[in-house]
Amino acid sequence: MEFRIADTFTDSLARLTGDEQKTVKTTAFDLQLNSASPGMNFHKLDRARDKNFWSVRVSGDLRIIVHRTETSILLCYVDHHDEAYRWANRRKLETHPKTGAAQLVEVRETVREIRTKSYPAPDLAVAPPKLPLFAGIPEADLLSYGVPKEWIEAVHNADEDSILELADHLPGEASEALLEIATGGKPQFARALPVGTNPFNHPDALRRFRVMNNIDELASALDYPWDKWTIFLHPSQRELVERDYNGPAKVTGSAGTGKTIVALHRAYFLARTNPEARVLLTTFSEILAYALNTKLRRLISHDPRIAERLEVHAIDVIAKRLSDVPKTPPIIADRETLRQLMHDAAQETEGQKFSLHFLLAEWDDVVDAWQLNNWEEYRDVRRLGRKTRLPEQQRILLWEIFEKVRSRLNAKNLMTASAMFSRLAARLEASEKKPFDYIVVDEAQDISIAQLRFLAALAPNKPNSLFFAGDLGQRIFQLPFSWKALGIDIRGRSRTLHINYRTSHQIRTQADRLLSPELSDVDGNIEKRSGTISLFNGPAPIIKVLNTPEEEIKLVSTWILERTQEGLMPYEIGIFVRSSAEINRARKAIEASGIPYKVLDEHLETTSGHISIGTMHLAKGLEFRAVAVMACDDEVIPHQERIEKVTDETDLEEVYNTERHLLYVACTRARDCLLVTGSEPASEFLDDFM
């Protein structure tokens, strides 16, 4: 007998208390092991439209709704008695007549009339009626998008006010197609299965129903209900994961569209379909690599031997491992040593006319980044991102300073990280045998020039060897530079994800106001943020500016208590601030609520029963049902210290861009509820939300 779970079951399980979840899991395990056991309390649901719906008693009031046939059991939903029965009475499991996909369809006549909230008009003038969005689309086309037949009339009548509520009642592929049409796109028709094919094998069905082959798979799926995306892939994502590329490829998209999902599955797919291949999944920081490794372990828990050939490391870590003398890794100069060497070299020349900040920035972004070895290379280099004009005489003086720094680093047997990458890249380029067959890179927008050069040399010269995932709107660490100049040309092999699974429509549209609708890289590749759609609704974000930090702390504390009263667990709530200097404000807000908390470290591990506090830089890779972004004050974001150090006009623009990106990253960690606060005078960025 086939045993499946639906995503509606894991969603409903996540809403129960911790103790209730444990009881439900025990019953689910018993069902899988022996559904015919006399101890299983099945009850036929006589009022359900689908005669194969049964309830299974978990405890005094908890019930699991299952779809039961002679050959299969599907766990559909779990809740307290009355709510579970109401859910079952409003749904049925069907095979779509056009696409052949299995769908849990909400019965149309059990749904109240779909309306939108109305507000009094400011004057007596009657607003013109809204035009239906889909009236001109033939029924056959709507069916090809996966719309259930009984919902065709409702779709034809939907306007811009009712479409989001309507989408909540439709199967995923139908709501996604309609929302894409509503935002000006043209979705692909769902693939139709041949007659007689198992409807659960349709690509759309595979992302909402999963066969559980053993008790370990079921335990893993139920332990990580928030991570069901590691199991259920959207067909458009699956196409990118399984596609053949004849050169470097990249997937992009705004926050929440599943770039990391695609990167994880791409790495797993390459390892699974190439049994002898070694695959590297990497990113620019150890913090994010740790998070990737945690997610990957969950994804491959049913196939653990894959881990022998699929490694997850930060780029710096893998570079040190591959360095010339493994037992004696290169000694990388720390920031303070470099600062002192630069200061001394400037004092010994006429370099006092340049600020130390300018000298370090010119070193980081130009000389060290591109590994310039002589005056001619420095004289001729394109100073991308450093557009302040430098006459040749000034460049000569600067090179004298930088040459002294290079010489003294060598004398101390020190090197920079960029030098290490450059040395490794040269060695790898000369080698026919590469340590890895395929490389997948997440958060690619924040890899450095030296890291990209290293990755280009590390990858074999063959199809599918390099795959990137990233978003220019989340670039917070690196100046822009030309990938093409380093031999990485993704033109024609760059794809954008437009479906947002993680963030509500209201939060996404508000956060998008922080960024331009189009972003482009140095090579002219354009990332369009327009056309992105969120699949669910939520309350509008709350943006509040208080008179004092004390008032802000009180407001956030009240907001936290309101979220817990609505049923959110503490681990589903995150609080973010610009830097460690503002952490204490977040602490005070949570302490006033009386709920335990944990300050996030580089491992990014949330703790059950605790609210998470972190800086915006640590927000990457995380998600919460509710997020408060605190201390958005003037001189906090954008960070005043960064602004004061600017000596290059383009640097100032870059500071503002990356500070906006930071706030965007923090806000888009929220799934359902977002609160953004500050005290007078508030950050100028908050005006963009209004």
C-alpha positions in Angstrom: 0.0 0.0 0.0 1.3 3.4 -1.0 1.6 5.9 1.9 1.7 9.6 1.1 1.7 13.0 2.9 0.3 16.2 1.4 1.8 19.6 2.0 -1.6 20.6 3.5 -0.8 18.1 6.3 2.6 19.4 7.1 1.2 23.0 7.0 -1.5 22.1 9.5 0.8 20.1 11.7 3.1 23.2 12.1 0.2 25.2 13.5 -0.3 22.8 16.5 1.5 23.0 19.8 4.7 21.1 20.4 3.0 18.4 22.5 0.2 18.0 20.0 2.7 17.6 17.2 4.5 14.8 19.1 1.2 12.9 19.5 0.2 13.4 15.9 3.6 12.1 14.7 3.2 9.0 16.8 -0.2 8.3 15.2 1.2 8.9 11.7 4.1 6.4 12.3 1.5 3.8 13.5 -0.6 4.4 10.4 2.4 3.9 8.1 3.6 0.7 10.0 0.2 -0.9 10.2 -2.9 1.0 9.1 -5.0 -2.2 9.5 -4.2 -2.4 13.2 -7.3 -2.7 15.4 -5.9 0.2 17.5 -6.4 2.6 14.5 -9.6 4.5 15.1 -10.9 5.2 11.6 -14.2 7.0 11.3 -16.1 7.4 8.0 -17.0 11.1 7.1 -20.5 10.8 5.9 -20.9 14.5 5.2 -17.7 14.8 3.1 -18.1 15.2 -0.7 -15.2 12.8 -1.1 -16.3 9.4 0.1 -12.7 8.3 0.6 -12.1 10.8 3.4 -11.8 9.3 6.8 -10.8 10.7 10.2 -8.2 9.0 12.5 -8.5 9.7 16.2 -5.2 11.0 17.6 -6.3 12.0 21.1 -9.5 13.3 22.8 -9.9 16.2 20.3 -7.3 15.8 17.6 -8.1 14.2 14.3 -6.1 13.4 11.2 -8.0 13.5 7.9 -6.8 10.8 5.5 -7.8 9.8 2.0 -8.0 6.0 2.0 -8.4 3.6 -0.8 -7.6 -0.1 -1.1 -4.2 0.7 -2.5 -3.2 3.9 -0.8 -3.4 6.2 2.3 -2.8 10.0 2.0 -2.4 12.1 5.1 -4.3 15.3 4.2 -4.8 17.5 7.3 -4.7 17.5 11.1 -6.6 19.8 13.5 -9.0 19.7 16.4 -12.2 17.7 15.8 -14.6 20.4 14.4 -12.0 22.2 12.3 -10.7 19.0 10.9 -14.2 17.9 9.8 -14.9 21.3 8.4 -11.8 21.1 6.3 -12.7 17.7 5.0 -16.3 18.6 4.2 -15.1 21.4 1.9 -12.6 19.4 -0.2 -12.2 16.4 -2.5 -9.3 14.7 -4.1 -9.6 14.8 -7.9 -7.7 14.0 -11.1 -7.8 17.2 -13.2 -9.7 16.4 -16.4 -7.2 18.3 -18.6 -3.7 18.0 -17.0 -4.2 14.6 -15.3 -2.6 15.9 -12.0 -3.9 14.9 -8.6 -5.4 17.9 -6.8 -7.0 18.6 -3.5 -9.9 20.8 -4.7 -12.0 23.1 -2.5 -15.7 22.5 -3.3 -16.9 25.7 -4.9 -20.4 25.9 -3.3 -19.0 25.6 0.2 -16.9 28.8 -0.2 -18.6 32.0 0.8 -18.8 34.6 -1.9 -15.3 36.0 -2.6 -15.3 39.7 -1.8 -12.8 42.3 -0.9 -12.9 44.8 1.9 -14.7 48.0 0.9 -13.9 51.4 2.2 -16.1 54.6 2.0 -15.2 56.8 -1.0 -13.8 60.2 -0.1 -16.7 61.9 -2.0 -20.1 60.9 -3.4 -18.8 60.0 -6.8 -19.4 56.3 -7.7 -16.2 54.5 -8.6 -16.4 52.7 -12.0 -16.7 48.9 -11.7 -13.5 46.9 -11.9 -13.1 45.0 -15.1 -12.7 41.1 -15.0 -9.1 40.1 -15.5 -9.7 36.8 -17.2 -13.0 37.2 -19.0 -11.3 36.9 -22.4 -9.4 33.7 -21.6 -11.1 30.6 -23.1 -12.2 27.8 -20.7 -9.9 25.4 -22.4 -6.9 27.6 -21.6 -7.9 28.0 -18.0 -8.2 24.2 -17.7 -4.8 23.9 -19.3 -3.4 26.1 -16.5 -4.8 23.6 -13.9 -7.9 25.5 -12.9 -10.6 23.0 -11.6 -13.6 22.9 -13.8 -16.0 24.1 -11.1 -13.9 27.2 -10.5 -13.9 28.4 -14.1 -16.9 30.8 -13.6 -15.4 32.4 -10.5 -12.1 32.9 -12.4 -13.9 34.6 -15.3 -15.6 37.0 -12.8 -12.4 37.8 -10.8 -11.1 41.4 -10.8 -8.0 43.0 -9.4 -9.6 43.3 -6.0 -10.6 39.6 -5.7 -7.8 37.8 -7.5 -5.6 37.3 -4.4 -8.4 35.9 -2.3 -9.5 33.7 -5.2 -6.0 32.4 -5.6 -6.0 31.1 -2.0 -8.8 28.7 -2.9 -7.1 27.2 -6.0 -4.5 24.5 -6.5 -1.0 25.9 -6.7 -0.4 25.6 -10.4 -3.7 27.4 -11.1 -3.2 30.3 -8.7 0.4 30.8 -9.9 -0.7 30.9 -13.6 -3.5 33.4 -12.9 -1.3 35.7 -10.8 1.3 35.7 -13.5 -1.3 36.6 -16.1 -2.6 39.4 -13.7 0.9 40.9 -13.6 1.4 40.9 -17.3 3.1 37.5 -17.8 2.2 34.6 -20.0 2.5 31.3 -18.1 3.1 27.9 -19.8 0.3 25.4 -19.9 0.6 22.6 -17.4 2.0 19.4 -18.9 -0.8 16.9 -19.6 -0.2 13.3 -18.6 -1.2 10.5 -21.0 -4.5 8.8 -20.1 -4.0 6.0 -17.5 -0.9 7.6 -15.9 -0.8 7.7 -12.1 -2.1 11.3 -11.3 0.3 11.5 -8.4 3.2 11.3 -10.9 2.3 14.7 -12.5 5.1 17.3 -11.8 2.5 19.6 -10.2 1.3 16.7 -8.0 4.9 15.8 -7.0 5.4 19.1 -5.2 2.3 18.7 -3.0 2.2 14.9 -2.4 5.1 12.7 -1.5 5.4 9.0 -1.2 6.9 7.9 2.2 8.9 4.7 1.5 9.9 4.1 5.1 9.5 5.4 8.7 12.8 7.4 8.4 11.5 9.4 5.5 8.3 10.1 7.3 10.1 11.2 10.4 12.3 13.5 8.5 9.4 15.1 6.6 7.4 15.6 9.8 10.4 17.0 11.8 11.0 19.8 9.3 7.5 21.1 8.2 9.0 24.5 7.6 11.5 23.0 5.2 9.0 21.2 2.9 10.4 23.1 0.0 13.4 20.8 0.1 10.9 18.1 -0.9 8.4 19.9 -3.1 9.9 21.5 -6.2 7.9 23.7 -8.5 8.0 22.4 -12.1 9.7 25.7 -13.3 12.3 25.1 -10.7 12.7 21.5 -11.6 13.3 22.4 -15.2 16.2 24.7 -14.2 17.6 22.0 -11.9 17.6 19.2 -14.5 18.5 21.3 -17.5 21.7 20.8 -19.5 23.9 24.0 -19.9 26.7 24.3 -22.4 28.5 26.9 -20.3 28.3 28.7 -16.9 24.6 29.3 -15.9 22.9 31.4 -13.4 19.5 31.5 -11.7 18.3 34.8 -10.2 15.2 36.2 -8.6 14.1 38.4 -5.7 14.1 37.2 -2.1 11.9 34.3 -1.5 11.7 32.9 -5.0 13.7 29.8 -4.2 17.2 30.4 -5.6 18.8 28.5 -2.7 16.2 25.7 -3.2 17.3 25.4 -6.9 21.0 25.5 -5.9 20.5 22.7 -3.4 18.5 20.5 -5.8 21.0 21.2 -8.6 23.9 20.0 -6.5 21.9 16.9 -5.5 20.7 16.2 -9.0 24.3 16.4 -10.4 25.6 14.0 -7.7 22.6 11.6 -8.2 22.7 11.4 -12.0 26.5 11.2 -12.2 27.4 8.3 -9.9 31.2 8.8 -10.1 31.2 12.6 -10.0 32.4 14.8 -7.1 30.2 17.9 -6.6 30.9 21.1 -4.6 28.1 23.2 -3.2 29.7 26.5 -2.0 29.1 30.1 -1.0 31.1 33.1 0.1 30.8 32.7 3.9 31.2 29.9 6.4 28.0 31.1 8.1 26.0 30.5 4.9 27.8 27.3 4.1 26.8 25.9 7.6 23.2 26.8 6.8 23.4 25.2 3.4 24.9 22.0 4.9 22.0 21.8 7.4 19.4 22.1 4.6 21.3 19.6 2.4 21.4 17.0 5.1 17.6 17.2 5.4 17.2 16.9 1.6 19.4 13.8 1.2 18.4 12.2 4.5 16.9 9.3 2.6 20.0 8.9 0.4 22.9 9.6 2.9 25.6 8.0 0.7 25.3 10.9 -1.7 27.2 13.0 1.0 30.3 11.0 0.2 30.6 12.8 -3.1 28.6 16.0 -2.5 30.6 18.4 -0.3 29.5 21.8 1.2 32.1 24.3 2.1 32.7 28.0 2.1 34.9 29.1 -0.8 37.7 30.2 1.5 37.6 26.9 3.3 38.0 24.8 0.1 40.7 27.1 -1.1 42.8 26.7 2.1 42.3 22.9 1.8 43.6 22.9 -1.8 46.6 25.3 -1.0 50.1 24.2 -2.0 51.2 22.7 1.3 48.1 21.3 3.1 49.8 20.7 6.3 51.0 24.3 6.5 48.1 26.4 5.2 49.0 29.9 4.0 49.1 32.6 6.7 46.5 35.3 5.8 47.3 38.8 6.9 44.6 40.1 9.3 43.0 43.5 8.9 44.9 45.2 11.6 48.3 44.1 10.2 47.3 45.3 6.8 46.1 48.6 8.2 49.4 49.2 10.0 51.5 48.3 6.9 49.4 50.8 4.8 49.8 53.5 7.4 53.6 53.1 7.7 54.0 53.0 3.9 52.0 56.2 3.5 54.0 58.0 6.2 57.2 57.1 4.5 56.1 58.7 1.2 54.0 61.6 0.3 50.9 59.5 0.9 49.7 61.5 3.8 47.5 63.5 1.3 45.3 60.3 1.0 43.2 59.1 3.9 43.9 55.7 5.2 40.3 54.7 4.4 40.9 55.6 0.7 44.2 53.8 0.6 42.7 50.6 2.0 39.6 50.8 -0.3 41.9 51.3 -3.3 44.0 48.3 -2.2 40.9 46.1 -1.5 38.9 47.0 -4.6 41.6 47.4 -7.2 45.2 46.4 -6.4 44.6 43.3 -4.3 41.3 42.3 -5.9 42.8 42.1 -9.4 46.2 41.0 -8.1 48.1 43.8 -9.9 51.8 43.0 -9.9 53.5 46.1 -11.4 53.1 49.8 -12.2 52.0 49.2 -15.8 49.1 46.9 -14.7 47.9 49.5 -12.1 48.2 52.3 -14.6 46.1 50.6 -17.2 43.4 48.9 -15.0 39.8 49.8 -15.3 38.8 51.1 -11.8 35.3 49.7 -11.8 33.4 51.0 -8.8 36.2 53.5 -8.1 35.3 56.3 -10.5 37.1 59.3 -8.9 39.6 60.4 -11.5 43.2 59.8 -10.5 45.9 61.7 -12.6 48.9 59.6 -13.5 51.1 61.5 -10.9 48.8 60.5 -8.1 48.7 56.9 -9.4 52.5 56.8 -9.4 52.5 57.9 -5.7 49.8 55.4 -4.8 51.7 52.6 -6.5 54.8 53.4 -4.5 52.7 52.9 -1.3 51.2 49.7 -2.5 54.5 48.3 -3.6 55.9 48.8 -0.1 52.9 47.0 1.4 53.3 44.1 -1.0 57.1 43.8 -0.2 56.5 43.9 3.5 53.8 41.2 3.4 56.2 39.0 1.5 59.0 39.7 4.1 56.6 38.6 6.9 55.6 35.5 4.9 52.0 36.8 4.8 49.6 36.9 2.0 46.1 38.2 1.4 43.2 36.0 0.7 43.1 37.3 -2.9 46.8 36.3 -3.3 46.0 32.8 -2.1 43.1 32.5 -4.6 45.3 33.9 -7.4 48.1 31.4 -6.7 45.6 28.5 -6.5 43.9 29.6 -9.7 47.2 29.6 -11.6 48.0 26.1 -10.4 44.5 24.8 -11.2 44.5 26.3 -14.7 47.7 24.3 -15.5 46.3 21.1 -14.1 44.2 18.7 -16.2 42.8 16.9 -13.2 40.3 18.9 -11.2 39.2 18.1 -7.6 35.5 18.5 -8.5 33.4 17.7 -11.6 30.6 20.1 -10.9 30.4 23.3 -8.8 27.2 25.0 -7.6 27.5 28.5 -6.0 24.8 30.1 -3.8 24.6 33.8 -3.0 26.8 34.5 -6.0 26.2 38.2 -5.9 28.6 38.5 -2.9 31.5 36.5 -4.2 34.7 38.5 -4.8 36.9 38.9 -7.9 39.5 36.6 -6.5 36.9 33.9 -5.4 35.3 34.0 -8.9 38.7 33.6 -10.6 39.4 30.6 -8.3 36.1 29.0 -9.1 36.6 29.5 -12.9 39.9 27.7 -12.6 38.5 25.0 -10.3 35.7 24.1 -12.6 36.4 21.5 -15.4 36.1 22.8 -19.0 32.9 20.9 -19.8 29.1 21.5 -19.9 27.2 21.9 -16.6 30.4 22.5 -14.5 29.5 25.9 -13.1 26.1 26.9 -11.8 25.3 30.1 -9.9 22.3 31.3 -7.8 22.1 34.9 -6.6 20.3 38.3 -6.5 21.8 41.7 -7.2 19.3 43.2 -4.9 20.8 41.3 -2.0 24.5 42.3 -2.7 25.8 43.7 0.5 29.6 42.8 0.6 31.1 43.3 -2.8 31.6 46.1 -5.4 30.3 45.2 -8.8 32.8 43.8 -11.3 32.9 42.1 -14.7 32.4 38.4 -14.6 33.0 38.2 -18.3 36.5 39.6 -17.8 37.3 36.5 -15.7 35.9 34.1 -18.3 32.5 33.6 -16.8 29.9 34.6 -19.5 26.4 33.7 -18.4 24.6 35.6 -21.3 21.9 33.4 -22.7 22.1 31.1 -19.7 20.6 33.3 -17.0 17.1 32.6 -15.8 14.9 34.6 -13.4 12.5 33.0 -10.9 9.3 35.0 -10.5 7.2 33.0 -8.0 7.7 34.0 -4.3 6.8 31.2 -1.9 8.2 32.6 1.3 6.8 36.1 1.6 3.3 37.4 1.5 2.1 39.7 -1.3 1.9 42.6 1.1 5.4 42.3 2.6 7.0 41.6 -0.8 5.4 44.6 -2.5 6.4 46.9 0.4 10.0 45.6 0.6 10.4 45.9 -3.2 10.0 49.7 -2.8 13.5 49.8 -1.4 15.0 48.7 -4.7 14.9 49.6 -8.4 12.5 47.6 -10.6 15.5 46.6 -12.7 19.1 46.0 -11.6 22.0 45.3 -14.0 25.5 44.0 -13.6 28.7 45.3 -15.1 28.4 43.0 -18.1 24.9 44.3 -19.0 22.9 41.3 -17.7 19.5 42.7 -16.4 17.6 41.3 -13.5 13.9 42.5 -13.6 12.0 42.5 -10.3 8.7 43.3 -12.0 6.4 40.4 -12.7 7.3 38.6 -9.4 4.2 37.2 -7.7 3.6 36.0 -4.1 1.3 33.1 -3.7 -0.5 34.1 -0.5 -1.9 37.1 1.4 -1.1 38.5 4.8 -1.6 41.6 6.9 0.0 44.8 5.7 3.5 45.5 7.1 3.5 48.0 10.0 5.9 50.9 9.8 6.2 52.9 13.0 8.4 55.8 14.0 8.3 56.5 17.8 9.4 59.6 19.7 12.0 57.7 21.8 13.7 54.3 21.9 11.8 53.5 25.1 8.5 53.9 23.2 9.8 51.7 20.4 10.8 49.0 22.9 7.3 49.0 24.5 5.6 48.8 21.0 7.8 45.9 19.9 7.2 44.1 23.2 3.4 44.5 22.7 3.6 43.3 19.1 5.5 40.2 20.2 2.8 39.3 22.7 0.1 39.8 20.1 1.8 37.4 17.7 2.1 34.7 20.4 -1.5 35.2 21.3 -2.4 34.5 17.7 -0.6 31.1 18.0 2.9 31.8 16.8 5.6 29.9 18.5 8.6 31.9 19.8 11.0 30.2 17.3 8.8 31.5 14.5 9.6 35.2 15.5 12.8 37.0 14.6 14.1 40.4 15.6 16.8 42.1 13.4 18.9 45.3 13.9 21.5 47.0 11.8 24.6 46.1 13.9 25.6 44.7 17.3 25.4 48.3 18.7 21.6 48.0 18.5 21.3 44.5 19.9 20.5 45.7 23.4 17.4 47.5 22.2 16.1 44.2 20.8 17.0 42.4 24.0 15.0 44.9 26.1 11.9 44.5 23.9 11.9 40.8 24.2 12.7 40.8 27.9 9.7 43.1 28.4 7.5 40.4 26.8 8.8 37.8 29.2 9.6 35.3 26.4 13.1 33.6 26.2 15.4 34.7 23.4 18.6 33.7 21.7 21.2 36.0 20.1 22.1 34.3 16.8 25.8 33.4 16.1 27.6 32.2 13.0 25.8 28.8 13.2 22.4 30.5 12.6 20.6 27.9 14.7 17.2 28.9 16.1 16.1 27.3 19.3 12.7 26.0 20.2 10.9 28.1 22.7 13.1 31.1 22.0 12.8 34.2 19.9 15.8 34.9 17.6 17.8 38.2 17.7 20.4 38.9 15.0 22.1 41.6 12.9 20.9 42.2 9.4 24.1 40.6 8.0 23.1 37.3 9.7 19.5 37.4 8.3 20.5 35.8 5.0 19.3 32.2 4.7 16.7 32.6 7.5 13.0 32.8 7.5 10.4 33.4 10.2 6.6 33.8 10.3 6.9 37.2 11.9 9.9 39.6 11.9 10.5 42.9 13.6 13.2 45.2 12.2 14.1 47.6 15.0 16.3 50.7 15.5 15.9 52.0 11.9 17.1 55.5 13.1 18.9 58.2 11.2 22.6 57.6 11.3 22.0 53.9 12.1 20.8 52.9 8.6 22.5 54.0 6.4 25.3 53.6 8.8 26.8 57.0 9.6 30.4 55.7 10.2 30.4 54.2 6.6 29.2 57.5 5.2 31.8 59.6 7.0 34.6 57.5 5.6 33.6 58.0 2.0 36.1 59.8 -0.1 34.9 58.6 -3.5 31.6 59.8 -4.9 30.8 56.4 -6.2 31.6 54.9 -2.9 28.8 57.0 -1.4 26.4 55.6 -3.9 27.6 52.1 -3.1 27.2 52.6 0.6 23.6 53.7 0.1 22.9 50.7 -2.2 24.3 48.1 0.2 22.5 49.7 3.2 19.2 49.5 1.3 20.0 45.9 0.4 20.6 45.1 4.0 17.2 46.5 5.1 15.6 44.6 2.2 17.2 41.3 3.3 16.0 41.8 6.8 12.4 42.6 5.8 12.1 39.7 3.4 12.9 37.2 6.2 9.2 37.6 7.2 6.6 35.2 5.9 3.3 36.6 7.3 3.9 39.6 9.6 6.4 42.4 9.4 7.0 45.3 11.8 9.6 48.0 11.0 10.3 50.5 13.7 12.7 53.4 14.6 12.8 56.4 16.8 13.0 60.1 15.9 14.8 61.1 13.8 14.1 58.0 11.7 16.1 56.6 8.8 15.4 58.2 5.4 14.8 54.7 4.0 11.5 54.4 5.9 10.1 57.1 3.7 10.2 54.6 0.8 7.8 52.3 2.6 5.2 55.1 2.9 
